[in-house]
Amino acid sequence: MDRYNDIIIEMKKELGSRGHDIDHILRVYKLAVSIANKEKTNYDIDMEVLELSAILHDIGRKKEDEDKTGKINHADIGADMAEILLKDKGYTQDKINKIKSCIRSHRYRGNNIPKKIEEKILFDADKLDSLGAIGVGRCFMVAAQFNQRIYNDTSVNEYIKTNTYENMRLKDPSIHAPNLEYELKMKNIKDRLFTESAKEIAEERDEFMKEFFDRMKDEINGIK
């Protein structure tokens, strides 16, 4: 990873918070490499494309987070931002196009479905970082940033009607809560993954999150 230090330095300048910081980037990178090492017996994987995609996949996230219209898609704008950076570093257009395709298709709520193996692995690695103990931690980190309650017992269907856009982005993050994030997104991730290696990891991580939020509900209701 040291060979990408100059790109990582540039990447840090574009990162925001909300759980999409450099720590998230590094975890996704490690997961992507780990998944690739398990899947490489079945696929011919371009590791440079995968590694650079993992490092740059959230380069447009800060711009989306600061957008009040709900229209900016960080995957699309991030692909264009990555192209500018990679051209400056001397990468070929063919390599850049493959990396851009990975970035465009990594978003959970996006319309670009991963097709190539590098795209699928990046998608899976990014989503796995939303699950398990890390996933719980990220949920509460975001909750603290937006002064959210730690638990919101609003009906999920009613909540979707009142506080989400058609693309499921939140209208008002301050009335969101970690348990709602799990219900709206996290519990569905395991069924959206592509690689067998990621699916195995997701099953265990999802079970941990389910038990955590079930336990939390019981404690809030005075049952435990």
N, C-alpha and C positions, 0 to 999 in steps of 0.2 A: 504493500500500500504506500510505502514511502515514495515510490516513483510518481505518485499523484499529489505530492505535498503542495505543489504550486497551484494546482486546481482546487484543492481543498481550501487553501488560503483564500482564493477568490470566492469560493462557494460560501464561506463563512460570512462574507460581507453582505450576502443576500438573504441570509436566514433570519427568521423571526423566532417566535417562541411557540406557545400552544402545543408543545410536545413534538414540534417539527424542528428541533434544534440539531446541532452537530452530533449530539449523542445518539439521536434517532438515526441520523445518516450512517454513523459508524456501525450501529447494530444491524441496520438493513444490509450494509455491505457485508458484514460477517455472515449473516443468514444466507445471503445470496451465494456467497462463495461455498458455504457449507452444503446448500442444496445442490449447487452445480457439481460438487465433488461426488455426491451420491447419484446424480442423474447422468453423469458423463459416460457411463457404460452404455447408455441407450441413445445418447444424443451427441452430436458434434457441436460443442458450445464455444462461442467466441468469448473468451474470458475478459478480454480488454473491453469489448462492447458492454458486457454485463457489469464489470466493475465500475466503469465510468458512468454508466446509467444509474447505478446504485448511489454513487457519490452525488450525482447531479439531479436526481429525480425530483427533489423538492426545491429546486432553485427559484421557482416562481411562486412558492407558497406564501411568502410574506405579502406579495402583491394581491393575492386572492384574499388573504386575511384582512387586509386593509380596505378592501373593496366593499362599499356599503350597498351596492346594487345587486349583488348576488350573481353577476354576469361573468366575472373573470374566472376562467378555469386555469388553475395553476399548472395543470399538465400540458395544456396547449401553449401558454405563454412561457412556461419553463423550457419546453423544447426549443423555442426560438432563442431564448436567453442562452441555453447551453450551446447552440450552434455558434453564436457570436464568440463565446469563450473558447470553444474548441478550435475554431478557425484561427483564433489568435495564437493558439498553442501549436498550430501546424498539423492538425489531424486532417486526413483526407476527407473529401466530401462523402465518399461511400461509407466510411466509418461513422461520420457525423450523422448521416441519414439513418443508420441503424440505431444509433443511440437515441436520436430524436423519436424514433418509432417506439422504443422502449419507454421513454418518458411519457409520450402521449397516451400510452395504453396502460399506465400503471394505476390510474385512478379508479377507486372502487365504484364511484357513482358516474364514471365516464361512459361515453358512447363508443370509444375505441377498444375493441376486444383484443387482448393479447393473442397473437398467432404464432410467432416464432418462439423458440425455446428460451432465448434470452429475455424476451418480453414476459413470458409466463413466469420465469423464475423471479424477475424483479417484482412483478405483481404479487407473487406469493410471499416473498421476503418482506415486502412493505406491509402486507396485511398481517403477517404473523407478529409483527412488532406492535400490533394493536391488541394482542391477546395475552392471556396468562398474567403473571405477576406484573410484568412490564405494562401490560394493557391497563390493569387496575391503577397502577401508579400514574400513567399518563392521563387517565380520566380525571383523577383527582387534582393533578397539576393544572389542567385546564379549568376545572371547577373553581380552584382557588383564584386563578387569574381573572375570571369573570364574576367572582363573588356569587357563585351558584350555591344552592343548597346541596348537601351531600346526598339527599334522596328526595325524589319527587314522585308521589304516588298517583299522579294524573294518569288517566286512561291513555294508553299508547295511541289508540285510534283518534281520540279527541285531540291529543297533543299534535299529531301529524297534521290535522286540519288547521290548527290555530297557530303553530309556530314553525312550519317548514314551507319552503318553496316547492315547486314541482320537482326540482332536482334533489330534494331532501336536504338542502342546505338550511341552516337555522336562520329564522328571521331575527330572533332576539336570544343570543347565547346566554344571557344572564338568567333566564328562567329554565335553562337546560339543567341536567343533573347526570352524574355518572351512571346511575341505573337505567336512565332513559337512553343513554348512548349505547349501553349494552343491548337493550331491547331493539333499538332502531337499526343498529349496525353490527355490533360485535358478534352476537350470537349467530348471525347469518354468514359470517366470513368463511367458516370451515367448509361450507357447501359451495363456495365460489372459487376455491383454489384449483390449480391445474396440475401440479406435480404430486406424485405419490409421496415423496419425501416431506413436502410441506403439509400434506393432509394428515400424516402421522403425527407431526408436531402439533398441528392445530387441534386435534381431538383432545389431547391432554391439557393444552392451554385453555381451551374452551370449557372443559369440565371444571377447572380451577375457578374460572370467572363465574360460572353458574353457581357453584357452591358459595362463592364469596358473596354475591348479591342476594342469594336466597338467605344466607345467614344474616346479612345486613338487614333485610326486611324483617326477619324474625326479631332481631334485637330492637329495631325501631318500634315494633308492635308489642314489645315487652314479653315475647314468648321465650327468649333465651337471654 
